[in-house]
Amino acid sequence: MTSSVPNEIPFETAFNQLEQAVQTLEKGGLSLDQALAVYEEGMRLAQVCSQRLDKAELKITQLQNAFSLNEAPQGANGHDHR
């Protein structure tokens, strides 16, 4: 694994590397220093994944809001019937 995670890494790559880190830690057999290094890398990857998911969630919310504004209920002549 790399020692630092660039912010430009694709979500899928970061997630796969995070899964590998978890599997490595679960398998055991690492020295304390090795385990700490893998854990630290995993935390960086988890942060990247979380930031990407937050960004995607914000984009989806913005799209939904924009779509709902365009889909306001209107009568046949284009005016609201309230």
PyMOL Python script that loads the backbone (N, CA, C, O; Angstrom):
from pymol import cmd

cmd.read_pdbstr("""\
ATOM      1  N   MET A   1       0.835  -1.179   0.000  1.00  0.00           N
ATOM      2  CA  MET A   1       0.000   0.000   0.000  1.00  0.00           C
ATOM      3  C   MET A   1       0.881   1.243   0.000  1.00  0.00           C
ATOM      4  O   MET A   1       2.027   1.206   0.447  1.00  0.00           O
ATOM      5  N   THR A   2       0.329   2.349  -0.509  1.00  0.00           N
ATOM      6  CA  THR A   2       1.080   3.578  -0.524  1.00  0.00           C
ATOM      7  C   THR A   2       1.043   4.219   0.853  1.00  0.00           C
ATOM      8  O   THR A   2       0.172   3.913   1.669  1.00  0.00           O
ATOM      9  N   SER A   3       2.006   5.120   1.109  1.00  0.00           N
ATOM     10  CA  SER A   3       2.063   5.746   2.424  1.00  0.00           C
ATOM     11  C   SER A   3       1.167   6.968   2.534  1.00  0.00           C
ATOM     12  O   SER A   3       0.906   7.442   3.640  1.00  0.00           O
ATOM     13  N   SER A   4       0.694   7.484   1.413  1.00  0.00           N
ATOM     14  CA  SER A   4      -0.244   8.598   1.470  1.00  0.00           C
ATOM     15  C   SER A   4      -1.290   8.404   0.390  1.00  0.00           C
ATOM     16  O   SER A   4      -1.035   7.799  -0.651  1.00  0.00           O
ATOM     17  N   VAL A   5      -2.473   8.931   0.664  1.00  0.00           N
ATOM     18  CA  VAL A   5      -3.595   8.755  -0.247  1.00  0.00           C
ATOM     19  C   VAL A   5      -3.875  10.082  -0.919  1.00  0.00           C
ATOM     20  O   VAL A   5      -4.303  11.028  -0.257  1.00  0.00           O
ATOM     21  N   PRO A   6      -3.641  10.178  -2.236  1.00  0.00           N
ATOM     22  CA  PRO A   6      -3.960  11.438  -2.911  1.00  0.00           C
ATOM     23  C   PRO A   6      -5.474  11.638  -2.968  1.00  0.00           C
ATOM     24  O   PRO A   6      -6.233  10.678  -3.101  1.00  0.00           O
ATOM     25  N   ASN A   7      -5.898  12.889  -2.867  1.00  0.00           N
ATOM     26  CA  ASN A   7      -7.327  13.177  -2.896  1.00  0.00           C
ATOM     27  C   ASN A   7      -7.949  12.867  -4.250  1.00  0.00           C
ATOM     28  O   ASN A   7      -9.170  12.745  -4.349  1.00  0.00           O
ATOM     29  N   GLU A   8      -7.137  12.738  -5.291  1.00  0.00           N
ATOM     30  CA  GLU A   8      -7.655  12.481  -6.626  1.00  0.00           C
ATOM     31  C   GLU A   8      -7.945  10.997  -6.876  1.00  0.00           C
ATOM     32  O   GLU A   8      -8.465  10.639  -7.933  1.00  0.00           O
ATOM     33  N   ILE A   9      -7.619  10.153  -5.934  1.00  0.00           N
ATOM     34  CA  ILE A   9      -7.828   8.717  -6.114  1.00  0.00           C
ATOM     35  C   ILE A   9      -9.326   8.447  -6.299  1.00  0.00           C
ATOM     36  O   ILE A   9     -10.140   8.980  -5.544  1.00  0.00           O
ATOM     37  N   PRO A  10      -9.702   7.634  -7.286  1.00  0.00           N
ATOM     38  CA  PRO A  10     -11.122   7.327  -7.477  1.00  0.00           C
ATOM     39  C   PRO A  10     -11.712   6.622  -6.248  1.00  0.00           C
ATOM     40  O   PRO A  10     -11.019   5.880  -5.553  1.00  0.00           O
ATOM     41  N   PHE A  11     -12.987   6.865  -5.997  1.00  0.00           N
ATOM     42  CA  PHE A  11     -13.660   6.270  -4.844  1.00  0.00           C
ATOM     43  C   PHE A  11     -13.488   4.760  -4.833  1.00  0.00           C
ATOM     44  O   PHE A  11     -13.152   4.178  -3.801  1.00  0.00           O
ATOM     45  N   GLU A  12     -13.715   4.130  -5.967  1.00  0.00           N
ATOM     46  CA  GLU A  12     -13.665   2.664  -6.036  1.00  0.00           C
ATOM     47  C   GLU A  12     -12.286   2.145  -5.661  1.00  0.00           C
ATOM     48  O   GLU A  12     -12.166   1.131  -4.974  1.00  0.00           O
ATOM     49  N   THR A  13     -11.248   2.839  -6.110  1.00  0.00           N
ATOM     50  CA  THR A  13      -9.878   2.436  -5.782  1.00  0.00           C
ATOM     51  C   THR A  13      -9.625   2.581  -4.294  1.00  0.00           C
ATOM     52  O   THR A  13      -9.075   1.682  -3.658  1.00  0.00           O
ATOM     53  N   ALA A  14     -10.032   3.721  -3.737  1.00  0.00           N
ATOM     54  CA  ALA A  14      -9.851   3.947  -2.298  1.00  0.00           C
ATOM     55  C   ALA A  14     -10.613   2.905  -1.491  1.00  0.00           C
ATOM     56  O   ALA A  14     -10.099   2.383  -0.502  1.00  0.00           O
ATOM     57  N   PHE A  15     -11.838   2.601  -1.910  1.00  0.00           N
ATOM     58  CA  PHE A  15     -12.649   1.625  -1.184  1.00  0.00           C
ATOM     59  C   PHE A  15     -12.022   0.234  -1.242  1.00  0.00           C
ATOM     60  O   PHE A  15     -11.978  -0.473  -0.236  1.00  0.00           O
ATOM     61  N   ASN A  16     -11.536  -0.156  -2.421  1.00  0.00           N
ATOM     62  CA  ASN A  16     -10.888  -1.464  -2.556  1.00  0.00           C
ATOM     63  C   ASN A  16      -9.625  -1.544  -1.699  1.00  0.00           C
ATOM     64  O   ASN A  16      -9.367  -2.568  -1.067  1.00  0.00           O
ATOM     65  N   GLN A  17      -8.844  -0.473  -1.678  1.00  0.00           N
ATOM     66  CA  GLN A  17      -7.640  -0.458  -0.856  1.00  0.00           C
ATOM     67  C   GLN A  17      -7.994  -0.498   0.629  1.00  0.00           C
ATOM     68  O   GLN A  17      -7.290  -1.119   1.426  1.00  0.00           O
ATOM     69  N   LEU A  18      -9.083   0.164   0.993  1.00  0.00           N
ATOM     70  CA  LEU A  18      -9.546   0.129   2.386  1.00  0.00           C
ATOM     71  C   LEU A  18      -9.944  -1.297   2.767  1.00  0.00           C
ATOM     72  O   LEU A  18      -9.593  -1.772   3.848  1.00  0.00           O
ATOM     73  N   GLU A  19     -10.673  -1.979   1.884  1.00  0.00           N
ATOM     74  CA  GLU A  19     -11.040  -3.379   2.147  1.00  0.00           C
ATOM     75  C   GLU A  19      -9.802  -4.243   2.328  1.00  0.00           C
ATOM     76  O   GLU A  19      -9.767  -5.105   3.206  1.00  0.00           O
ATOM     77  N   GLN A  20      -8.778  -4.015   1.498  1.00  0.00           N
ATOM     78  CA  GLN A  20      -7.534  -4.776   1.617  1.00  0.00           C
ATOM     79  C   GLN A  20      -6.857  -4.525   2.967  1.00  0.00           C
ATOM     80  O   GLN A  20      -6.334  -5.447   3.594  1.00  0.00           O
ATOM     81  N   ALA A  21      -6.876  -3.254   3.403  1.00  0.00           N
ATOM     82  CA  ALA A  21      -6.272  -2.923   4.696  1.00  0.00           C
ATOM     83  C   ALA A  21      -7.000  -3.641   5.826  1.00  0.00           C
ATOM     84  O   ALA A  21      -6.369  -4.171   6.740  1.00  0.00           O
ATOM     85  N   VAL A  22      -8.320  -3.656   5.761  1.00  0.00           N
ATOM     86  CA  VAL A  22      -9.114  -4.336   6.789  1.00  0.00           C
ATOM     87  C   VAL A  22      -8.790  -5.829   6.801  1.00  0.00           C
ATOM     88  O   VAL A  22      -8.590  -6.417   7.863  1.00  0.00           O
ATOM     89  N   GLN A  23      -8.740  -6.435   5.620  1.00  0.00           N
ATOM     90  CA  GLN A  23      -8.421  -7.865   5.537  1.00  0.00           C
ATOM     91  C   GLN A  23      -7.030  -8.160   6.081  1.00  0.00           C
ATOM     92  O   GLN A  23      -6.819  -9.165   6.759  1.00  0.00           O
ATOM     93  N   THR A  24      -6.085  -7.278   5.779  1.00  0.00           N
ATOM     94  CA  THR A  24      -4.715  -7.459   6.264  1.00  0.00           C
ATOM     95  C   THR A  24      -4.676  -7.411   7.782  1.00  0.00           C
ATOM     96  O   THR A  24      -4.007  -8.224   8.420  1.00  0.00           O
ATOM     97  N   LEU A  25      -5.397  -6.454   8.357  1.00  0.00           N
ATOM     98  CA  LEU A  25      -5.429  -6.346   9.818  1.00  0.00           C
ATOM     99  C   LEU A  25      -6.156  -7.523  10.447  1.00  0.00           C
ATOM    100  O   LEU A  25      -5.732  -8.034  11.483  1.00  0.00           O
ATOM    101  N   GLU A  26      -7.248  -7.957   9.830  1.00  0.00           N
ATOM    102  CA  GLU A  26      -8.004  -9.088  10.378  1.00  0.00           C
ATOM    103  C   GLU A  26      -7.214 -10.379  10.316  1.00  0.00           C
ATOM    104  O   GLU A  26      -7.337 -11.227  11.199  1.00  0.00           O
ATOM    105  N   LYS A  27      -6.403 -10.536   9.280  1.00  0.00           N
ATOM    106  CA  LYS A  27      -5.603 -11.749   9.127  1.00  0.00           C
ATOM    107  C   LYS A  27      -4.549 -11.843  10.221  1.00  0.00           C
ATOM    108  O   LYS A  27      -4.198 -12.935  10.669  1.00  0.00           O
ATOM    109  N   GLY A  28      -4.049 -10.687  10.644  1.00  0.00           N
ATOM    110  CA  GLY A  28      -3.050 -10.682  11.720  1.00  0.00           C
ATOM    111  C   GLY A  28      -1.670 -11.028  11.213  1.00  0.00           C
ATOM    112  O   GLY A  28      -1.411 -11.024  10.010  1.00  0.00           O
ATOM    113  N   GLY A  29      -0.789 -11.330  12.151  1.00  0.00           N
ATOM    114  CA  GLY A  29       0.571 -11.711  11.809  1.00  0.00           C
ATOM    115  C   GLY A  29       1.482 -10.530  11.523  1.00  0.00           C
ATOM    116  O   GLY A  29       2.611 -10.721  11.071  1.00  0.00           O
ATOM    117  N   LEU A  30       1.013  -9.311  11.776  1.00  0.00           N
ATOM    118  CA  LEU A  30       1.827  -8.129  11.539  1.00  0.00           C
ATOM    119  C   LEU A  30       2.514  -7.707  12.827  1.00  0.00           C
ATOM    120  O   LEU A  30       2.021  -7.954  13.928  1.00  0.00           O
ATOM    121  N   SER A  31       3.649  -7.073  12.665  1.00  0.00           N
ATOM    122  CA  SER A  31       4.278  -6.463  13.835  1.00  0.00           C
ATOM    123  C   SER A  31       3.430  -5.261  14.231  1.00  0.00           C
ATOM    124  O   SER A  31       2.575  -4.817  13.464  1.00  0.00           O
ATOM    125  N   LEU A  32       3.665  -4.746  15.410  1.00  0.00           N
ATOM    126  CA  LEU A  32       2.914  -3.581  15.874  1.00  0.00           C
ATOM    127  C   LEU A  32       3.110  -2.406  14.923  1.00  0.00           C
ATOM    128  O   LEU A  32       2.146  -1.723  14.576  1.00  0.00           O
ATOM    129  N   ASP A  33       4.339  -2.167  14.500  1.00  0.00           N
ATOM    130  CA  ASP A  33       4.612  -1.061  13.579  1.00  0.00           C
ATOM    131  C   ASP A  33       3.912  -1.253  12.240  1.00  0.00           C
ATOM    132  O   ASP A  33       3.364  -0.303  11.679  1.00  0.00           O
ATOM    133  N   GLN A  34       3.930  -2.476  11.729  1.00  0.00           N
ATOM    134  CA  GLN A  34       3.238  -2.755  10.467  1.00  0.00           C
ATOM    135  C   GLN A  34       1.737  -2.544  10.607  1.00  0.00           C
ATOM    136  O   GLN A  34       1.104  -1.935   9.744  1.00  0.00           O
ATOM    137  N   ALA A  35       1.173  -3.052  11.699  1.00  0.00           N
ATOM    138  CA  ALA A  35      -0.261  -2.912  11.933  1.00  0.00           C
ATOM    139  C   ALA A  35      -0.650  -1.441  12.054  1.00  0.00           C
ATOM    140  O   ALA A  35      -1.682  -1.028  11.526  1.00  0.00           O
ATOM    141  N   LEU A  36       0.159  -0.659  12.737  1.00  0.00           N
ATOM    142  CA  LEU A  36      -0.115   0.772  12.867  1.00  0.00           C
ATOM    143  C   LEU A  36      -0.067   1.472  11.515  1.00  0.00           C
ATOM    144  O   LEU A  36      -0.895   2.339  11.233  1.00  0.00           O
ATOM    145  N   ALA A  37       0.892   1.102  10.685  1.00  0.00           N
ATOM    146  CA  ALA A  37       1.011   1.708   9.359  1.00  0.00           C
ATOM    147  C   ALA A  37      -0.204   1.368   8.494  1.00  0.00           C
ATOM    148  O   ALA A  37      -0.739   2.232   7.800  1.00  0.00           O
ATOM    149  N   VAL A  38      -0.636   0.108   8.540  1.00  0.00           N
ATOM    150  CA  VAL A  38      -1.812  -0.313   7.763  1.00  0.00           C
ATOM    151  C   VAL A  38      -3.057   0.380   8.296  1.00  0.00           C
ATOM    152  O   VAL A  38      -3.907   0.819   7.522  1.00  0.00           O
ATOM    153  N   TYR A  39      -3.164   0.480   9.619  1.00  0.00           N
ATOM    154  CA  TYR A  39      -4.311   1.152  10.230  1.00  0.00           C
ATOM    155  C   TYR A  39      -4.354   2.627   9.832  1.00  0.00           C
ATOM    156  O   TYR A  39      -5.410   3.153   9.482  1.00  0.00           O
ATOM    157  N   GLU A  40      -3.208   3.279   9.888  1.00  0.00           N
ATOM    158  CA  GLU A  40      -3.133   4.697   9.509  1.00  0.00           C
ATOM    159  C   GLU A  40      -3.554   4.888   8.049  1.00  0.00           C
ATOM    160  O   GLU A  40      -4.320   5.798   7.733  1.00  0.00           O
ATOM    161  N   GLU A  41      -3.059   4.047   7.188  1.00  0.00           N
ATOM    162  CA  GLU A  41      -3.426   4.109   5.764  1.00  0.00           C
ATOM    163  C   GLU A  41      -4.925   3.868   5.603  1.00  0.00           C
ATOM    164  O   GLU A  41      -5.584   4.544   4.813  1.00  0.00           O
ATOM    165  N   GLY A  42      -5.455   2.918   6.340  1.00  0.00           N
ATOM    166  CA  GLY A  42      -6.888   2.641   6.282  1.00  0.00           C
ATOM    167  C   GLY A  42      -7.720   3.834   6.718  1.00  0.00           C
ATOM    168  O   GLY A  42      -8.765   4.116   6.132  1.00  0.00           O
ATOM    169  N   MET A  43      -7.262   4.527   7.739  1.00  0.00           N
ATOM    170  CA  MET A  43      -7.984   5.713   8.200  1.00  0.00           C
ATOM    171  C   MET A  43      -7.970   6.806   7.140  1.00  0.00           C
ATOM    172  O   MET A  43      -8.976   7.487   6.940  1.00  0.00           O
ATOM    173  N   ARG A  44      -6.854   6.978   6.469  1.00  0.00           N
ATOM    174  CA  ARG A  44      -6.786   7.965   5.376  1.00  0.00           C
ATOM    175  C   ARG A  44      -7.746   7.581   4.249  1.00  0.00           C
ATOM    176  O   ARG A  44      -8.460   8.426   3.709  1.00  0.00           O
ATOM    177  N   LEU A  45      -7.750   6.314   3.913  1.00  0.00           N
ATOM    178  CA  LEU A  45      -8.646   5.838   2.854  1.00  0.00           C
ATOM    179  C   LEU A  45     -10.101   6.006   3.254  1.00  0.00           C
ATOM    180  O   LEU A  45     -10.929   6.394   2.430  1.00  0.00           O
ATOM    181  N   ALA A  46     -10.420   5.717   4.511  1.00  0.00           N
ATOM    182  CA  ALA A  46     -11.793   5.882   4.993  1.00  0.00           C
ATOM    183  C   ALA A  46     -12.209   7.346   4.909  1.00  0.00           C
ATOM    184  O   ALA A  46     -13.354   7.649   4.573  1.00  0.00           O
ATOM    185  N   GLN A  47     -11.296   8.243   5.210  1.00  0.00           N
ATOM    186  CA  GLN A  47     -11.589   9.672   5.128  1.00  0.00           C
ATOM    187  C   GLN A  47     -11.858  10.083   3.678  1.00  0.00           C
ATOM    188  O   GLN A  47     -12.796  10.833   3.408  1.00  0.00           O
ATOM    189  N   VAL A  48     -11.041   9.595   2.755  1.00  0.00           N
ATOM    190  CA  VAL A  48     -11.249   9.897   1.337  1.00  0.00           C
ATOM    191  C   VAL A  48     -12.616   9.385   0.891  1.00  0.00           C
ATOM    192  O   VAL A  48     -13.361  10.101   0.221  1.00  0.00           O
ATOM    193  N   CYS A  49     -12.943   8.153   1.260  1.00  0.00           N
ATOM    194  CA  CYS A  49     -14.241   7.571   0.881  1.00  0.00           C
ATOM    195  C   CYS A  49     -15.382   8.385   1.471  1.00  0.00           C
ATOM    196  O   CYS A  49     -16.365   8.658   0.782  1.00  0.00           O
ATOM    197  N   SER A  50     -15.268   8.770   2.714  1.00  0.00           N
ATOM    198  CA  SER A  50     -16.316   9.545   3.371  1.00  0.00           C
ATOM    199  C   SER A  50     -16.510  10.897   2.688  1.00  0.00           C
ATOM    200  O   SER A  50     -17.640  11.334   2.467  1.00  0.00           O
ATOM    201  N   GLN A  51     -15.407  11.551   2.357  1.00  0.00           N
ATOM    202  CA  GLN A  51     -15.506  12.841   1.668  1.00  0.00           C
ATOM    203  C   GLN A  51     -16.165  12.688   0.300  1.00  0.00           C
ATOM    204  O   GLN A  51     -16.986  13.515  -0.097  1.00  0.00           O
ATOM    205  N   ARG A  52     -15.802  11.625  -0.417  1.00  0.00           N
ATOM    206  CA  ARG A  52     -16.400  11.402  -1.741  1.00  0.00           C
ATOM    207  C   ARG A  52     -17.895  11.124  -1.624  1.00  0.00           C
ATOM    208  O   ARG A  52     -18.686  11.614  -2.430  1.00  0.00           O
ATOM    209  N   LEU A  53     -18.281  10.339  -0.622  1.00  0.00           N
ATOM    210  CA  LEU A  53     -19.698  10.033  -0.425  1.00  0.00           C
ATOM    211  C   LEU A  53     -20.479  11.284  -0.016  1.00  0.00           C
ATOM    212  O   LEU A  53     -21.599  11.496  -0.480  1.00  0.00           O
ATOM    213  N   ASP A  54     -19.891  12.105   0.846  1.00  0.00           N
ATOM    214  CA  ASP A  54     -20.542  13.357   1.239  1.00  0.00           C
ATOM    215  C   ASP A  54     -20.755  14.262   0.030  1.00  0.00           C
ATOM    216  O   ASP A  54     -21.815  14.868  -0.127  1.00  0.00           O
ATOM    217  N   LYS A  55     -19.737  14.344  -0.820  1.00  0.00           N
ATOM    218  CA  LYS A  55     -19.817  15.169  -2.024  1.00  0.00           C
ATOM    219  C   LYS A  55     -20.902  14.639  -2.971  1.00  0.00           C
ATOM    220  O   LYS A  55     -21.661  15.417  -3.549  1.00  0.00           O
ATOM    221  N   ALA A  56     -20.968  13.329  -3.122  1.00  0.00           N
ATOM    222  CA  ALA A  56     -21.986  12.715  -3.985  1.00  0.00           C
ATOM    223  C   ALA A  56     -23.380  12.950  -3.412  1.00  0.00           C
ATOM    224  O   ALA A  56     -24.316  13.239  -4.158  1.00  0.00           O
ATOM    225  N   GLU A  57     -23.523  12.828  -2.101  1.00  0.00           N
ATOM    226  CA  GLU A  57     -24.823  13.048  -1.457  1.00  0.00           C
ATOM    227  C   GLU A  57     -25.283  14.494  -1.655  1.00  0.00           C
ATOM    228  O   GLU A  57     -26.458  14.743  -1.927  1.00  0.00           O
ATOM    229  N   LEU A  58     -24.360  15.438  -1.520  1.00  0.00           N
ATOM    230  CA  LEU A  58     -24.695  16.842  -1.731  1.00  0.00           C
ATOM    231  C   LEU A  58     -25.141  17.072  -3.168  1.00  0.00           C
ATOM    232  O   LEU A  58     -26.120  17.778  -3.408  1.00  0.00           O
ATOM    233  N   LYS A  59     -24.437  16.487  -4.116  1.00  0.00           N
ATOM    234  CA  LYS A  59     -24.792  16.633  -5.531  1.00  0.00           C
ATOM    235  C   LYS A  59     -26.177  16.055  -5.800  1.00  0.00           C
ATOM    236  O   LYS A  59     -26.971  16.667  -6.515  1.00  0.00           O
ATOM    237  N   ILE A  60     -26.474  14.897  -5.243  1.00  0.00           N
ATOM    238  CA  ILE A  60     -27.792  14.273  -5.421  1.00  0.00           C
ATOM    239  C   ILE A  60     -28.882  15.164  -4.836  1.00  0.00           C
ATOM    240  O   ILE A  60     -29.932  15.350  -5.452  1.00  0.00           O
ATOM    241  N   THR A  61     -28.635  15.714  -3.649  1.00  0.00           N
ATOM    242  CA  THR A  61     -29.609  16.608  -3.017  1.00  0.00           C
ATOM    243  C   THR A  61     -29.842  17.834  -3.889  1.00  0.00           C
ATOM    244  O   THR A  61     -30.982  18.257  -4.080  1.00  0.00           O
ATOM    245  N   GLN A  62     -28.766  18.402  -4.415  1.00  0.00           N
ATOM    246  CA  GLN A  62     -28.900  19.568  -5.288  1.00  0.00           C
ATOM    247  C   GLN A  62     -29.699  19.223  -6.541  1.00  0.00           C
ATOM    248  O   GLN A  62     -30.546  20.005  -6.972  1.00  0.00           O
ATOM    249  N   LEU A  63     -29.435  18.071  -7.120  1.00  0.00           N
ATOM    250  CA  LEU A  63     -30.169  17.650  -8.318  1.00  0.00           C
ATOM    251  C   LEU A  63     -31.647  17.420  -8.006  1.00  0.00           C
ATOM    252  O   LEU A  63     -32.521  17.805  -8.783  1.00  0.00           O
ATOM    253  N   GLN A  64     -31.916  16.790  -6.868  1.00  0.00           N
ATOM    254  CA  GLN A  64     -33.305  16.553  -6.477  1.00  0.00           C
ATOM    255  C   GLN A  64     -34.039  17.867  -6.247  1.00  0.00           C
ATOM    256  O   GLN A  64     -35.190  18.020  -6.655  1.00  0.00           O
ATOM    257  N   ASN A  65     -33.375  18.813  -5.593  1.00  0.00           N
ATOM    258  CA  ASN A  65     -33.991  20.113  -5.357  1.00  0.00           C
ATOM    259  C   ASN A  65     -34.258  20.841  -6.669  1.00  0.00           C
ATOM    260  O   ASN A  65     -35.326  21.424  -6.854  1.00  0.00           O
ATOM    261  N   ALA A  66     -33.298  20.808  -7.572  1.00  0.00           N
ATOM    262  CA  ALA A  66     -33.480  21.455  -8.866  1.00  0.00           C
ATOM    263  C   ALA A  66     -34.607  20.785  -9.638  1.00  0.00           C
ATOM    264  O   ALA A  66     -35.404  21.468 -10.282  1.00  0.00           O
ATOM    265  N   PHE A  67     -34.683  19.472  -9.585  1.00  0.00           N
ATOM    266  CA  PHE A  67     -35.725  18.739 -10.292  1.00  0.00           C
ATOM    267  C   PHE A  67     -37.092  19.046  -9.700  1.00  0.00           C
ATOM    268  O   PHE A  67     -38.058  19.235 -10.439  1.00  0.00           O
ATOM    269  N   SER A  68     -37.184  19.098  -8.372  1.00  0.00           N
ATOM    270  CA  SER A  68     -38.479  19.344  -7.735  1.00  0.00           C
ATOM    271  C   SER A  68     -38.962  20.761  -8.013  1.00  0.00           C
ATOM    272  O   SER A  68     -40.170  20.986  -8.087  1.00  0.00           O
ATOM    273  N   LEU A  69     -38.058  21.718  -8.170  1.00  0.00           N
ATOM    274  CA  LEU A  69     -38.457  23.079  -8.530  1.00  0.00           C
ATOM    275  C   LEU A  69     -39.026  23.115  -9.948  1.00  0.00           C
ATOM    276  O   LEU A  69     -39.959  23.866 -10.228  1.00  0.00           O
ATOM    277  N   ASN A  70     -38.467  22.311 -10.827  1.00  0.00           N
ATOM    278  CA  ASN A  70     -38.937  22.260 -12.220  1.00  0.00           C
ATOM    279  C   ASN A  70     -40.224  21.463 -12.361  1.00  0.00           C
ATOM    280  O   ASN A  70     -40.902  21.568 -13.383  1.00  0.00           O
ATOM    281  N   GLU A  71     -40.569  20.678 -11.368  1.00  0.00           N
ATOM    282  CA  GLU A  71     -41.740  19.811 -11.428  1.00  0.00           C
ATOM    283  C   GLU A  71     -42.888  20.320 -10.554  1.00  0.00           C
ATOM    284  O   GLU A  71     -43.744  19.535 -10.146  1.00  0.00           O
ATOM    285  N   ALA A  72     -42.915  21.615 -10.263  1.00  0.00           N
ATOM    286  CA  ALA A  72     -43.986  22.169  -9.428  1.00  0.00           C
ATOM    287  C   ALA A  72     -45.326  21.915 -10.103  1.00  0.00           C
ATOM    288  O   ALA A  72     -45.445  22.088 -11.316  1.00  0.00           O
ATOM    289  N   PRO A  73     -46.346  21.503  -9.333  1.00  0.00           N
ATOM    290  CA  PRO A  73     -47.653  21.209  -9.935  1.00  0.00           C
ATOM    291  C   PRO A  73     -48.270  22.478 -10.511  1.00  0.00           C
ATOM    292  O   PRO A  73     -48.310  23.520  -9.858  1.00  0.00           O
ATOM    293  N   GLN A  74     -48.751  22.368 -11.753  1.00  0.00           N
ATOM    294  CA  GLN A  74     -49.378  23.494 -12.431  1.00  0.00           C
ATOM    295  C   GLN A  74     -50.654  23.023 -13.109  1.00  0.00           C
ATOM    296  O   GLN A  74     -50.801  21.854 -13.464  1.00  0.00           O
ATOM    297  N   GLY A  75     -51.557  23.953 -13.275  1.00  0.00           N
ATOM    298  CA  GLY A  75     -52.802  23.645 -13.974  1.00  0.00           C
ATOM    299  C   GLY A  75     -52.568  23.590 -15.470  1.00  0.00           C
ATOM    300  O   GLY A  75     -51.441  23.757 -15.936  1.00  0.00           O
ATOM    301  N   ALA A  76     -53.638  23.355 -16.227  1.00  0.00           N
ATOM    302  CA  ALA A  76     -53.535  23.215 -17.675  1.00  0.00           C
ATOM    303  C   ALA A  76     -53.041  24.497 -18.332  1.00  0.00           C
ATOM    304  O   ALA A  76     -52.369  24.443 -19.362  1.00  0.00           O
ATOM    305  N   ASN A  77     -53.365  25.649 -17.749  1.00  0.00           N
ATOM    306  CA  ASN A  77     -52.933  26.902 -18.369  1.00  0.00           C
ATOM    307  C   ASN A  77     -51.595  27.403 -17.798  1.00  0.00           C
ATOM    308  O   ASN A  77     -51.180  28.526 -18.089  1.00  0.00           O
ATOM    309  N   GLY A  78     -50.939  26.595 -17.010  1.00  0.00           N
ATOM    310  CA  GLY A  78     -49.624  26.940 -16.499  1.00  0.00           C
ATOM    311  C   GLY A  78     -49.639  27.636 -15.164  1.00  0.00           C
ATOM    312  O   GLY A  78     -48.589  28.042 -14.667  1.00  0.00           O
ATOM    313  N   HIS A  79     -50.842  27.788 -14.553  1.00  0.00           N
ATOM    314  CA  HIS A  79     -50.940  28.436 -13.254  1.00  0.00           C
ATOM    315  C   HIS A  79     -51.317  27.426 -12.192  1.00  0.00           C
ATOM    316  O   HIS A  79     -51.989  26.433 -12.470  1.00  0.00           O
ATOM    317  N   ASP A  80     -50.882  27.687 -10.987  1.00  0.00           N
ATOM    318  CA  ASP A  80     -51.245  26.814  -9.863  1.00  0.00           C
ATOM    319  C   ASP A  80     -52.735  26.922  -9.591  1.00  0.00           C
ATOM    320  O   ASP A  80     -53.309  28.008  -9.677  1.00  0.00           O
ATOM    321  N   HIS A  81     -53.366  25.798  -9.264  1.00  0.00           N
ATOM    322  CA  HIS A  81     -54.762  25.769  -8.845  1.00  0.00           C
ATOM    323  C   HIS A  81     -54.841  25.589  -7.351  1.00  0.00           C
ATOM    324  O   HIS A  81     -54.954  24.464  -6.865  1.00  0.00           O
ATOM    325  N   ARG A  82     -54.785  26.658  -6.630  1.00  0.00           N
ATOM    326  CA  ARG A  82     -54.856  26.571  -5.166  1.00  0.00           C
ATOM    327  C   ARG A  82     -56.071  27.271  -4.680  1.00  0.00           C
ATOM    328  O   ARG A  82     -56.318  27.314  -3.475  1.00  0.00           O
TER     329      ARG A  82
END
""", "prot")
cmd.dss("prot")
cmd.show_as("cartoon", "prot")
cmd.util.cbc("prot")
cmd.orient("prot")
